[in-house]
Amino acid sequence: MMHTSTPMIRLARLSDLARLADIERSAGKRFLGTAMAWAAGDDPVPLAVLEQAQTAGLLWVAEAEDGQAAGFALTRSMEGDLYLAEMAVSLPQQGRGLGRALLLAVREHARAAGYRSVVLTTDRELPWNAPFYLRHGFSELPPARLPAPLAARLRLEEAAGFDPARRCAMVCPVAA
């Protein structure tokens, strides 16, 4: 009988930060063999960005059974919304509810901190991207309703090589 427990989600500690690049690289391997295979070799989030988010209380980790960080969610404030800049779970830990638990922690923080919603940009087609977020209360924002910062983010992603036909912005309102 497999024992599944609720994943432990907590704010990141400075001691977690060195491990997050390895988590991101591991998670990136899931893109191999997809239309976004090039993303598997992407550089991880710079340590300075992680340090800033950790100091601001905008970086969460999901712990594996051994107490080590196995996933993380990186956010930042974006004009009244909380922007989910990066969420990654190490490949061996995927499918255990860590991503869902991280997302719930981000949404709860957004609600408690008075943000209007959680917003993000993602791939429209990969099952662990937009379809995952749709199942967890997000909806796709039509281009005409994109707030300026999200429209700018999508333009930056296109300039970085993302296929604009596959990219979308999503929103999940958080009730106060």
C-alpha positions in Angstrom: 0.0 0.0 0.0 1.4 3.4 -1.1 1.3 6.1 1.6 0.6 9.5 0.3 0.7 12.4 2.7 0.0 16.1 2.2 3.1 17.7 0.9 4.9 20.1 3.3 5.0 23.6 1.8 6.9 26.4 3.5 8.6 29.6 2.8 12.1 29.1 1.4 15.1 29.4 3.7 18.4 30.8 2.5 19.8 27.2 2.9 17.3 26.0 0.3 18.4 28.4 -2.5 21.5 26.4 -3.7 19.3 23.4 -4.4 16.7 25.2 -6.5 18.8 25.3 -9.7 19.1 21.5 -9.6 15.3 21.2 -9.1 14.7 23.5 -12.1 17.2 21.6 -14.3 15.6 18.3 -13.3 12.1 19.6 -14.0 13.3 20.9 -17.3 14.1 17.4 -18.5 10.3 16.9 -18.9 10.4 19.2 -21.9 12.6 16.8 -23.9 10.7 15.3 -26.8 8.2 18.1 -26.8 7.8 21.3 -28.9 9.6 23.0 -26.1 12.6 20.7 -25.9 15.0 23.6 -26.1 13.7 24.7 -22.7 15.3 21.7 -21.1 18.7 23.5 -21.4 17.5 26.8 -20.2 19.5 28.6 -17.5 17.9 28.4 -14.1 16.6 31.4 -12.2 19.6 33.5 -11.1 20.5 33.1 -7.4 20.2 36.9 -6.9 16.5 36.7 -8.0 15.9 33.8 -5.6 17.6 35.6 -2.8 15.4 38.7 -3.3 12.2 36.7 -3.4 13.2 34.7 -0.4 13.9 37.9 1.6 10.5 39.3 0.5 8.6 36.1 1.5 7.6 35.4 -2.1 9.4 32.0 -2.6 8.0 28.7 -1.4 9.4 25.2 -1.4 7.8 21.8 -1.3 9.7 19.3 0.9 10.3 15.7 -0.1 10.0 13.0 2.5 13.6 13.5 3.5 12.9 17.2 4.3 14.9 18.5 1.4 13.4 20.9 -1.1 11.9 19.0 -4.1 10.0 21.8 -5.7 9.5 25.6 -5.6 7.2 28.4 -6.6 8.7 31.8 -7.3 6.4 34.9 -7.3 6.6 38.6 -7.5 4.1 41.5 -7.3 2.7 42.7 -10.6 0.5 45.8 -10.3 -2.0 44.4 -7.8 -1.6 40.8 -8.9 0.8 38.1 -7.7 2.8 36.8 -10.7 3.9 33.2 -10.6 7.2 33.6 -12.3 8.4 30.0 -12.0 7.1 26.7 -10.6 9.3 23.6 -10.8 9.2 20.2 -9.2 12.1 17.8 -9.6 11.3 15.0 -12.1 11.5 12.1 -9.6 9.0 14.0 -7.3 6.5 14.9 -10.0 3.0 13.4 -9.8 2.9 13.5 -6.0 0.8 16.6 -5.6 3.7 19.0 -4.9 2.9 21.3 -7.7 -0.8 21.5 -6.7 0.2 22.1 -3.0 2.7 24.9 -4.1 -0.1 26.5 -6.2 -2.5 26.4 -3.3 0.1 28.1 -1.0 0.7 30.8 -3.6 -3.1 31.4 -4.0 -3.5 31.5 -0.2 -0.7 34.0 0.1 -2.2 36.2 -2.6 -5.6 36.2 -0.9 -4.1 36.9 2.5 -1.9 39.7 1.2 -4.7 41.4 -0.7 -3.7 40.7 -4.3 -6.6 40.7 -6.8 -5.4 37.4 -8.4 -2.6 35.1 -9.3 -1.4 35.5 -12.9 1.1 33.6 -15.0 2.3 32.9 -18.5 2.6 29.4 -19.8 2.5 27.0 -22.7 -1.1 26.5 -23.8 -0.7 22.8 -24.9 1.7 20.9 -22.6 -0.4 18.9 -20.1 1.6 20.1 -17.1 1.3 23.7 -18.2 -2.0 25.4 -19.1 -4.2 22.3 -18.7 -2.8 21.8 -15.2 -3.6 25.4 -14.3 -7.1 25.2 -15.8 -7.8 22.2 -13.5 -6.8 24.4 -10.6 -9.0 27.4 -11.1 -7.2 29.5 -13.7 -8.6 30.7 -16.9 -6.9 32.0 -20.0 -6.9 35.8 -20.5 -7.8 36.8 -24.0 -5.3 39.1 -25.7 -7.7 42.1 -25.5 -7.9 41.7 -21.7 -4.2 41.3 -21.0 -2.9 43.8 -18.4 0.1 45.7 -19.8 2.7 43.8 -17.6 1.5 40.4 -18.8 1.5 41.6 -22.4 5.0 42.8 -22.0 6.0 39.5 -20.4 4.6 37.5 -23.4 6.6 39.8 -25.8 9.8 39.1 -23.8 9.1 35.4 -24.0 8.6 35.6 -27.7 11.9 37.5 -28.1 13.6 34.7 -26.0 12.4 32.0 -28.4 9.0 30.9 -27.1 6.4 30.2 -29.8 3.8 33.0 -29.4 1.1 30.7 -30.9 1.6 28.4 -27.9 1.9 31.0 -25.1 -0.9 32.3 -23.0 -1.5 34.4 -19.9 -3.7 33.0 -17.2 -5.5 34.4 -14.2 -7.0 33.0 -11.0 -8.9 35.6 -8.9 -8.5 35.2 -5.2 -11.4 36.1 -3.0 -10.6 38.2 0.0 
